[in-house]
Amino acid sequence: MQRVVIIGGGAIGSSIAYFLLSDPAFRGEVTVIERDPSYAQASSALSASSIRQQFSTSINIEIGRFGIEFLRESGERLAVHGDAPDIGLLEHGYLFLASAPGASILERSHGLQHALGVDVALLEPHALRQRFHWLATDGVALGSLGLSGEGWFDGYGLLQAYRGKARSLGATYVTGSAAGFATSGNRVTAVRLADGSSISCDFAVNAAGPWAAAVARWLGIDLPVRARRRCVFVFTCPTPITPCPLVVEPTGVWFRPEGRGFICGVSPDAGQDPDDLPLEVDHRLFDEIIWPTLAARVPAFEALRQTSAWAGYYEYNTFDQNGIVGLHPAWRNLALANGFSGHGIQQSPAVGRGVAELIVHGGYRTLDLSPLAFERIVEDRPLVELAVV
């Protein structure tokens, strides 16, 4: 019997628990340690909860392909006693806009996406204006529009659906703070809790989100994952803006519909993006960067009204902004699922399935996630993804 202890009960940790217990070959127990069952600071609950296939690397495209398939089937897959969750999936697409210097990147990525079957179109400015009459194309050389398989959903609803299904299959959720590991040789034998108790394990999983580096340090592992604050702003516009995908500006400013309004955001400049900032909204980002950009791109947004905002953490991989997934090369019964840099909620289906396969079968059985392995960090082989938002 395998005893698996997962540190972190967010979307990644709960997805792993679900996929483990859904595998007919798994014989064992799954315990999930979550220090805050309200998920007040969880990245899963505070993200913009979007999904796409428009990436520049095949592994991220394939992860997105399974992700959208899973989300479409989530009501059936995650139903408990006939009660099917509704995560509110809307497939309205992503629209990446590029200036002249960035157009070649969109074209190269489009070639790979097309080869892998992604439903995406490259549109020149006149075609963009025909499709989106509200869009100003000043400074735009090319746009890449996802025609299907991209959109957004209720991320908190997905998290709770994972959690509810995992518990119905037998997962035990423990409210507490992990505080260390017990080891024997090169194996983890137990996870210690802050209250002095411990939970024995045959496999341990680090799914601690923005706090994953602290967990890794208990074993002397230098994990390049940091908590980076990201702010999301909510606004309304008196003029209807339809149809509207999730739009990503050449500057990195993004916006999309949300209910009767919109949400938007931008990543701070590298020099103004320190670790572990308090989760307080930086309104300067909206006033000085986002609003002027939005008003220039969508003239109707000159009359927008900001109504609210929130802040959450990216579990930011400072090495290459891609997930770190797989068994650690030195601690072979420690699985890592960290550093998704804002893509965790959308990549949780593929990551959960992949980590479960490693634990149950000793290797990947469906999608090979080895390009995300920790070894690339040790060997200084960054996985370069050009479409990081």
Buried (B, 14 or more C-beta within 10 A) or exposed (E): EBBBBBBBBBBBBBBBBBBBBBBEEBEBBBBBBBBEEEBEBBBBBBBBBBBBBBBBBEBBBBBBBBBBEBBBEBBEBBBBEEEEBEBEBBBBBBBBBBEEEBBEBBEEBBEBBEEBEBBBBBBEBEBBBEBBEBBBBEBBBBBBBBEEBBBBBBBBBBBBBBBBBBBBBEBBBBEBBBBBBBBEEEBBBBBBBEEEEBBEBBBBBBBBBBBBBBBBEBBEBEBBBBBBBBBBBBBEBEEEBEEBBBBBBBBBBBBBBBEEBBBBBBBBEEEEBEBEBEBEBBEEBBEEBBBBBBBBBBEBBEEBEBEEBBBBBBBBBBBBBBBBBBBBEEBEBBBBBBBBBBBBBBBBBBBBBBBBBBBBEEEBBEBEBBBBBBEBBEEEEEBEBEBBB
